[in-house]
Amino acid sequence: VVFDGISPNPTKDSVEEGLEIAKANQCDFVIGLGGGSSVDTAKAIAILMANGGDLWDYAYTGSGGKKAVKKAAPIVTISTTRGTGTETDPYCVITNTQTREKFDFAVDAIFPQLSIIDPELMLTLPMSQTLFQGVDALFHASECYINNAHENRLVDVYAEEAITTVAKWLPKVFEDGKNLEARVHMAYAADILCGYTQSLIGTTSHHITGQTIGGFFPSFPHGATLIVMALAYYKKVYTHVPEVFECMGRFMGEEPVEGDLGRSFINGLEKLLKITGMDQLKMSDYGVEEEDLKKIANMTVYNTGIEDIDLQYQLTAEDIYDILKDSYK
């Protein structure tokens, strides 16, 4: 039974529509075929197939009911993109169009039973999505590496190889989207390494802010929401854990900056965005206006809640606003 009513930044409404189809056809399990939106919708449907109720009963921040999810219908994922990591991790991210909340559902029960990673399915992915998701993968690895602060050796191992791989191979995919070798390396980094990394530790407020933007502006691709504010974000936080950022700069092939520990990662990120043209992205291209920045910052901090997200520093709503303002164009 096919349900294809899925949009970027998947919504609670589409989850409910898919659930009704699953119930009407007495489906036993769900296959998420496509990108992160398809997989996340499949996971959310699987939660409701096994537990019933309203999806927001199980959201654990904002207006959510904070009910525990102990089970879900079995999930199979077949990814046609590489970047989200959802095909191998226990997360799905869904937007409530009524409240404009875009929340993570982090539940062990939605780990896929089977995940098929076939880079040949990714060869026709449009270049814009290829780049958005490739840089998204970089941030999955870097944010987990930051939060980890060398506590869990496996996080460091997975994140280091993911950052190194993306820095080397994303420009090659940009040069030639049909380069299967490059697609293989990117799928390995994004779909496997970053999925494993995110299964062990969460991302930072960089991701939460991007998700909040997507909740307000559903046509704004998730990876792009992260890219448009990345440099301002990392310039704001790198001095809190400069040694960690220095390691990530080395992973990207950058030389240390004398007297400015950790700056090497920002330099590497600037180069990657410039090489791929992602430095030209603008919030205003997706309908964001300057007067929207304050409500995005407030939603990020007060509704979504980042106090338990950032493990190495603590950002305020004013900090998030400053990052967004510095990024706006």
C-alpha positions as CSV (number, residue, x, y, z in Angstrom):
1,V,0.0,0.0,0.0
2,V,1.5,3.3,-1.1
3,F,1.2,6.6,0.8
4,D,2.9,9.4,-1.1
5,G,1.4,12.5,0.5
6,I,4.6,13.7,2.1
7,S,6.1,17.1,2.0
8,P,9.5,18.6,3.0
9,N,9.5,19.3,6.8
10,P,6.9,16.5,7.3
11,T,3.8,17.4,9.2
12,K,1.6,15.9,11.9
13,D,-1.3,16.1,9.4
14,S,0.4,13.9,6.8
15,V,1.3,11.4,9.6
16,E,-2.4,11.2,10.5
17,E,-3.4,10.8,6.8
18,G,-0.8,7.9,6.4
19,L,-2.0,6.3,9.6
20,E,-5.6,6.1,8.3
21,I,-4.4,4.4,5.2
22,A,-2.3,1.9,7.3
23,K,-5.3,1.1,9.5
24,A,-7.7,0.8,6.6
25,N,-5.4,-1.7,4.9
26,Q,-4.4,-3.6,8.1
27,C,-0.7,-2.9,7.5
28,D,1.7,-4.7,9.8
29,F,4.8,-2.6,9.2
30,V,6.0,0.5,7.4
31,I,8.6,1.1,4.7
32,G,10.1,4.5,4.6
33,L,11.3,5.0,1.0
34,G,12.9,8.3,0.0
35,G,14.5,11.1,1.9
36,G,14.4,12.2,5.6
37,S,10.8,13.4,5.3
38,S,9.6,10.0,4.0
39,V,11.5,8.1,6.6
40,D,10.5,10.4,9.5
41,T,6.8,10.1,8.5
42,A,7.1,6.4,8.3
43,K,8.5,6.3,11.8
44,A,5.8,8.6,13.2
45,I,3.1,6.4,11.6
46,A,4.7,3.4,13.2
47,I,4.5,5.0,16.6
48,L,0.8,5.6,16.2
49,M,0.1,2.1,14.7
50,A,1.4,0.6,17.9
51,N,0.2,3.1,20.5
52,G,-2.8,5.0,19.2
53,G,-3.8,8.5,20.2
54,D,-2.5,11.7,18.8
55,L,1.1,12.1,17.8
56,W,1.5,15.2,20.0
57,D,0.6,13.1,23.0
58,Y,4.1,11.7,22.7
59,A,6.0,15.0,22.0
60,Y,8.2,15.6,25.1
61,T,8.7,19.4,24.8
62,G,6.5,22.5,24.2
63,S,2.8,21.7,24.0
64,G,3.5,17.9,23.8
65,G,1.8,15.4,26.2
66,K,5.1,13.8,27.1
67,K,3.8,10.3,27.1
68,A,6.4,7.5,26.8
69,V,6.6,5.4,23.7
70,K,7.6,1.8,24.5
71,K,6.8,0.2,21.2
72,A,6.3,0.9,17.5
73,A,5.3,-1.1,14.4
74,P,8.4,-2.5,12.6
75,I,10.2,0.0,10.3
76,V,12.2,-0.7,7.1
77,T,14.1,2.3,5.6
78,I,15.3,2.6,2.0
79,S,17.2,5.9,1.6
80,T,17.3,7.7,-1.7
81,T,19.3,10.6,-0.1
82,R,22.3,10.9,2.2
83,G,22.4,13.4,4.9
84,T,19.7,12.9,7.5
85,G,20.9,9.8,9.3
86,T,17.3,9.0,10.2
87,E,17.5,5.7,8.2
88,T,19.9,4.3,11.0
89,D,18.9,6.3,14.1
90,P,16.1,6.5,16.7
91,Y,14.8,9.9,15.7
92,C,12.0,11.4,13.7
93,V,11.2,15.1,13.3
94,I,7.7,16.3,12.7
95,T,6.0,19.7,12.4
96,N,2.7,20.6,14.0
97,T,1.2,23.1,11.6
98,Q,-1.2,24.4,14.2
99,T,1.4,25.4,16.8
100,R,4.3,25.9,14.4
101,E,6.4,23.5,16.6
102,K,8.9,21.2,14.9
103,F,10.0,18.6,17.4
104,D,12.2,15.5,17.6
105,F,10.7,12.2,18.7
106,A,13.7,10.3,20.2
107,V,12.5,6.7,20.8
108,D,14.5,3.5,20.8
109,A,11.4,1.7,19.4
110,I,11.8,3.5,16.1
111,F,15.2,2.2,15.3
112,P,14.7,0.6,11.8
113,Q,14.6,-3.2,11.8
114,L,16.3,-3.1,8.4
115,S,18.0,-0.2,6.6
116,I,19.1,-0.4,3.0
117,I,21.8,2.1,1.9
118,D,22.3,1.9,-1.9
119,P,24.2,4.8,-3.3
120,E,23.0,4.0,-6.8
121,L,19.5,5.2,-5.7
122,M,21.1,8.6,-4.9
123,L,22.6,9.4,-8.3
124,T,19.6,11.3,-9.5
125,L,19.3,13.4,-6.4
126,P,19.2,17.1,-7.4
127,M,22.4,19.0,-6.7
128,S,20.7,21.5,-4.4
129,Q,19.4,18.7,-2.2
130,T,22.7,16.8,-2.4
131,L,24.5,19.8,-1.0
132,F,21.9,20.7,1.6
133,Q,22.0,17.1,2.9
134,G,25.8,16.7,2.6
135,V,26.4,19.7,4.8
136,D,23.6,18.6,7.2
137,A,25.6,15.4,7.6
138,L,28.7,17.4,8.4
139,F,26.8,19.2,11.2
140,H,25.4,16.0,12.5
141,A,28.9,14.8,13.1
142,S,30.3,18.1,14.3
143,E,27.5,18.8,16.7
144,C,27.7,15.3,18.2
145,Y,31.5,15.7,18.5
146,I,31.1,19.0,20.3
147,N,28.5,17.6,22.7
148,N,30.5,14.5,23.4
149,A,33.7,16.4,24.4
150,H,35.7,13.1,24.1
151,E,33.5,11.3,26.7
152,N,32.4,8.4,24.4
153,R,35.2,7.0,22.3
154,L,32.8,5.6,19.7
155,V,31.2,9.0,19.1
156,D,34.7,10.5,18.5
157,V,35.6,7.6,16.1
158,Y,32.4,7.9,14.0
159,A,32.3,11.7,14.0
160,E,36.0,12.1,13.0
161,E,35.6,9.8,10.0
162,A,32.3,11.4,9.0
163,I,33.8,14.9,9.1
164,T,36.9,13.8,7.2
165,T,34.8,12.0,4.6
166,V,32.4,14.9,4.0
167,A,35.2,17.4,3.7
168,K,36.9,15.3,1.0
169,W,34.0,13.9,-1.0
170,L,31.2,16.5,-0.9
171,P,33.2,18.8,-3.3
172,K,33.7,15.8,-5.6
173,V,30.0,15.1,-5.7
174,F,29.5,18.8,-6.4
175,E,31.9,18.5,-9.4
176,D,30.0,15.5,-10.7
177,G,26.8,14.3,-9.3
178,K,27.1,11.0,-11.3
179,N,30.4,10.1,-9.5
180,L,29.3,6.9,-7.9
181,E,32.5,6.6,-5.8
182,A,31.9,10.0,-4.3
183,R,28.2,9.1,-3.6
184,V,29.3,5.9,-1.9
185,H,31.6,7.7,0.4
186,M,29.0,10.4,1.2
187,A,26.4,7.7,1.9
188,Y,28.8,5.9,4.2
189,A,29.4,9.2,6.1
190,A,25.9,10.5,6.2
191,D,23.7,7.4,6.4
192,I,25.9,5.1,8.5
193,L,28.5,7.0,10.5
194,C,26.2,9.9,11.4
195,G,23.3,7.7,12.1
196,Y,25.5,5.7,14.5
197,T,26.8,8.9,16.0
198,Q,23.4,10.4,16.6
199,S,22.3,7.1,18.2
200,L,24.9,7.7,20.9
201,I,24.5,11.4,21.6
202,G,22.4,14.3,20.4
203,T,23.1,17.4,18.3
204,T,23.3,21.0,19.6
205,S,21.1,24.0,19.5
206,H,22.4,24.6,15.9
207,H,20.0,21.8,14.8
208,I,17.2,22.8,17.1
209,T,17.3,26.4,15.7
210,G,17.2,25.1,12.2
211,Q,14.3,22.9,13.0
212,T,12.4,25.8,14.5
213,I,13.0,27.8,11.3
214,G,11.5,24.9,9.3
215,G,8.5,24.8,11.6
216,F,7.7,28.4,10.7
217,F,8.8,28.2,7.0
218,P,7.9,24.6,5.8
219,S,9.3,25.2,2.3
220,F,12.8,26.0,3.8
221,P,14.8,22.7,3.3
222,H,16.2,21.5,6.6
223,G,19.9,21.4,5.5
224,A,19.6,24.9,4.1
225,T,18.2,26.2,7.5
226,L,21.4,25.0,9.1
227,I,23.7,26.4,6.4
228,V,22.4,29.9,6.4
229,M,23.4,30.4,10.1
230,A,26.3,28.0,10.5
231,L,29.2,30.4,10.4
232,A,27.6,32.9,12.9
233,Y,26.7,30.0,15.1
234,Y,30.1,28.4,15.2
235,K,31.9,31.8,15.6
236,K,29.6,32.3,18.7
237,V,30.4,29.0,20.4
238,Y,33.9,27.8,19.4
239,T,35.7,29.6,22.2
240,H,33.8,27.5,24.8
241,V,35.5,24.3,23.6
242,P,38.4,25.4,21.4
243,E,40.3,22.2,21.7
244,V,37.3,20.3,20.3
245,F,37.0,22.7,17.4
246,E,40.8,22.5,16.7
247,C,40.4,18.7,16.3
248,M,37.5,19.2,13.9
249,G,39.6,21.7,11.9
250,R,42.3,19.1,11.6
251,F,39.7,16.5,10.4
252,M,38.8,19.0,7.6
253,G,42.5,19.3,6.6
254,E,43.0,22.8,8.0
255,E,46.2,24.2,9.6
256,P,46.0,25.7,13.1
257,V,45.6,29.4,13.4
258,E,48.3,30.8,15.7
259,G,46.8,32.4,18.7
260,D,43.2,31.4,17.8
261,L,42.6,27.8,18.9
262,G,39.6,26.2,17.2
263,R,39.4,28.8,14.4
264,S,40.6,26.2,11.9
265,F,37.2,24.5,11.8
266,I,35.5,27.7,10.9
267,N,38.0,28.3,8.2
268,G,37.4,24.8,6.8
269,L,33.7,25.3,6.9
270,E,34.0,28.7,5.1
271,K,36.0,27.0,2.4
272,L,33.5,24.1,2.0
273,L,30.5,26.5,1.7
274,K,32.3,28.7,-0.8
275,I,33.5,25.7,-3.0
276,T,30.0,24.4,-3.2
277,G,28.3,27.8,-3.5
278,M,26.4,27.3,-0.3
279,D,27.7,30.6,1.0
280,Q,25.2,32.3,-1.3
281,L,22.1,31.0,0.5
282,K,19.8,33.6,2.0
283,M,17.1,33.4,4.6
284,S,15.2,36.0,2.6
285,D,15.1,33.6,-0.4
286,Y,12.7,31.4,1.7
287,G,10.4,34.1,3.0
288,V,12.1,34.8,6.3
289,E,12.0,38.5,7.3
290,E,14.1,40.3,9.9
291,E,11.1,40.7,12.2
292,D,10.7,36.9,12.2
293,L,14.1,36.3,13.9
294,K,13.0,37.2,17.4
295,K,10.1,34.7,17.4
296,I,12.4,32.0,16.0
297,A,14.8,32.6,18.8
298,N,12.1,32.6,21.4
299,M,10.5,29.4,20.1
300,T,13.9,27.7,20.0
301,V,14.7,28.4,23.6
302,Y,11.3,28.7,25.4
303,N,9.1,26.1,23.5
304,T,11.6,23.6,22.2
305,G,13.9,24.0,25.1
306,I,17.7,23.9,24.6
307,E,18.8,23.7,28.2
308,D,19.3,20.0,28.0
309,I,20.6,20.0,24.4
310,D,23.9,21.9,24.6
311,L,26.2,20.0,26.9
312,Q,29.3,22.2,26.7
313,Y,27.8,25.7,26.7
314,Q,24.4,27.4,27.3
315,L,22.9,29.8,24.8
316,T,20.1,32.2,25.6
317,A,17.3,33.5,23.4
318,E,19.3,36.6,23.0
319,D,22.3,34.6,21.8
320,I,20.2,32.8,19.2
321,Y,18.7,36.0,18.1
322,D,22.2,37.5,17.6
323,I,23.3,34.5,15.6
324,L,20.2,34.8,13.4
325,K,20.6,38.6,13.0
326,D,24.3,38.2,12.1
327,S,23.4,35.6,9.5
328,Y,20.4,37.4,7.9
329,K,20.6,38.4,4.3
